[in-house]
């Protein structure tokens, strides 16, 4: 599995959510609505989720292995930082 594209849409409103990201896998499969969130211990990603009838949020799509989650998080956060740097250079 190769991440062949990462699209970052920064969120302009104040709050913990900083961006919404879409990733493309092997130029064939897209996962939308991955969130970049600023937490107490730094930035992290939250996979797309849906609220259940019990009020809990359940991931719709997510990595099975922790190594895969870590790899995706590292790639997405790097793309987020690059997008932030590009915006700053334009200003």
C-alpha positions as CSV (number, residue, x, y, z in Angstrom):
1,X,0.0,0.0,0.0
2,X,1.4,3.4,-1.0
3,X,0.0,6.8,-0.2
4,X,0.0,8.4,-3.6
5,X,-1.7,11.7,-2.8
6,X,-2.4,13.8,0.3
7,X,-4.8,16.8,0.1
8,X,-4.9,19.2,3.1
9,X,-7.8,21.6,3.7
10,X,-6.9,23.9,6.6
11,X,-9.7,24.9,8.9
12,X,-9.9,28.7,9.4
13,X,-12.0,28.7,12.6
14,X,-10.5,28.6,16.0
15,X,-10.5,25.3,17.9
16,X,-8.6,22.1,18.2
17,X,-9.3,20.8,14.6
18,X,-6.7,22.3,12.3
19,X,-7.3,20.6,9.0
20,X,-9.3,18.0,7.1
21,X,-7.3,15.6,4.9
22,X,-8.0,13.2,2.1
23,X,-5.5,10.5,1.2
24,X,-5.3,8.4,-2.0
25,X,-3.9,4.9,-1.8
26,X,-2.2,3.3,-4.8
27,X,-3.9,5.9,-7.1
28,X,-7.1,3.8,-6.7
29,X,-8.8,4.4,-3.3
30,X,-9.5,7.6,-1.4
31,X,-10.2,8.1,2.3
32,X,-11.8,11.5,3.0
33,X,-12.4,13.4,6.3
34,X,-9.3,12.5,8.2
35,X,-8.9,15.2,10.8
36,X,-5.7,16.9,12.0
37,X,-6.3,17.8,15.7
38,X,-4.2,19.7,18.2
39,X,-4.3,17.8,21.5
40,X,-2.7,18.3,24.9
41,X,0.3,16.2,23.8
42,X,0.7,17.6,20.3
43,X,-0.8,17.1,16.9
44,X,-2.5,13.8,15.9
45,X,-5.0,12.5,13.3
46,X,-8.5,11.2,13.8
47,X,-9.9,8.8,11.2
48,X,-13.3,9.4,9.6
49,X,-16.1,8.5,12.1
50,X,-19.8,8.4,12.5
51,X,-22.0,9.0,15.6
52,X,-23.8,5.8,16.6
53,X,-27.4,5.8,18.0
54,X,-25.8,5.4,21.4
55,X,-24.0,8.7,21.0
56,X,-20.5,7.1,20.5
57,X,-18.3,7.9,17.6
58,X,-17.1,4.9,15.6
59,X,-14.3,5.0,13.0
60,X,-15.6,4.3,9.5
61,X,-12.2,3.4,8.1
62,X,-9.0,2.9,10.1
63,X,-5.6,1.1,10.0
64,X,-5.5,-2.3,11.6
65,X,-1.9,-2.2,12.6
66,X,-0.4,0.5,14.8
67,X,2.6,0.8,12.5
68,X,0.3,1.7,9.6
69,X,-1.4,4.3,11.8
70,X,1.9,5.8,12.8
71,X,3.1,5.9,9.2
72,X,-0.1,7.6,8.0
73,X,0.0,10.1,10.9
74,X,3.6,11.0,10.1
75,X,2.9,11.5,6.4
76,X,-0.3,13.5,7.0
77,X,1.3,15.7,9.7
78,X,4.2,16.4,7.4
79,X,1.8,17.4,4.6
80,X,0.0,19.6,7.1
81,X,3.2,21.3,8.1
82,X,4.2,21.8,4.4
83,X,0.8,23.3,3.7
84,X,1.2,25.7,6.7
85,X,4.7,26.7,5.5
86,X,3.3,27.4,2.0
87,X,0.6,29.7,3.4
88,X,3.1,31.6,5.5
89,X,5.5,32.1,2.5
90,X,2.6,33.6,0.5
91,X,1.9,36.2,3.2
